[in-house]
Amino acid sequence: MRIRFSLFDDVSTPYLRSTLASYEHVPSLDGLRAVSIIAVMFTHFIFPHGPGGYGVFLFFIISGFLITRLLFAEQKIQKVDLKAFYIRRVFRLYPVLLVLTLTAIIVGQLLYRNFDFGEVGAALFYYSNFLIVHKELNNIPWQMNAFQVFWSLSVEEHFYIAFPFLFVLLRTPVKILMLALFVVVACTIGRYTMAVAHPELISTHYFGMLTQYRIDSIALGVALAALCEMPSGNILLRQAGNYFVMAIALAVLIAGFAFLRDPALKTALRWPLLGFPILVFTSAIIFSPKYRVPIDILNHPVMVWTGKLSYSLYVWHVLAGYAAFALVPNAPGAALAIIFAYLLATGSYFLVERPMIAVGRRIRHKHRERVPVTGLR
């Protein structure tokens, strides 16, 4: 299979005319990924109290939406092939992780004599989020910050492991939507109950990183994809482009953060409150041409390029920061860190990410040749 080394897709229209799932490219999603990773790098390189956490939250929503949409698209053609799904995810995510891990081990051994290989295992086996919280609550110092970014990848991987099986079991958009809403409600209640019982945890990463309290962020994207498959959901999503609906979404967000004073309630409702306007805005720009300015920005070649590099940027940017700030401090170091991050991510994208995705496709196609197609559904 020939690998086409291009960062950009030829998108004829910057929005989708139908909400129904297909393998069609979804305009603006790369731009939204770009917004996410820019928020993360801004926080890590420039302003520690920046919107990095919200950037990760947007990543979660996009991930849940896109994975669910692809599963719906596959289900319309043939039975969902779980083995092929996991082959695709392994070759999409793991090679870059392995290269980063080996690089970080070398750097860590040079910088730390007592390098913690437990952090390596947490990164490789996707439990960094649990290890980070464990170390924080027990005042155990973290040795290599490059492995801390894997907390969000751990949450996503836990989603990838469980959700496809549930999708195959439930199948229909209504049941998938009910599952997503159940997860959102359950996580919200869980956060509130635990925050009331242990208010000392509110200021830690306990609620922000542990899978059982953050999986609802991905479930919001799942809910959006399920709504796309329902006639009533189609009507609802088409209304997202209405200025009045957009105003309501922003009002709910502002009112929630302005008037919620109880810390436990804020902890419980933070992500659902933020998720509502994000889902409205995402629907508006994906399925409607109305908001031309944000649509044009999100589909600008630079944003598309950054979005396609987003996974590699996320994985490599902390090491890029180490190198840059070791050479140049303060603002010049931040600028150099961004340059280094893009250089490392570009190399990772072309030399590791794209070739391994192609290998995964070849293996997946060989497997599918042995699997009979069940026909259209």
Helices and strands as residue ranges (DSSP letters): H 29-45, H 52-77, H 82-111, H 117-124, H 128-137, G 145-147, H 150-170, H 173-197, G 199-201, H 206-209, H 211-228, H 231-238, G 239-241, H 243-259, H 263-287, H 292-298, H 301-308, H 310-327, H 330-348, I 349-353, H 354-369
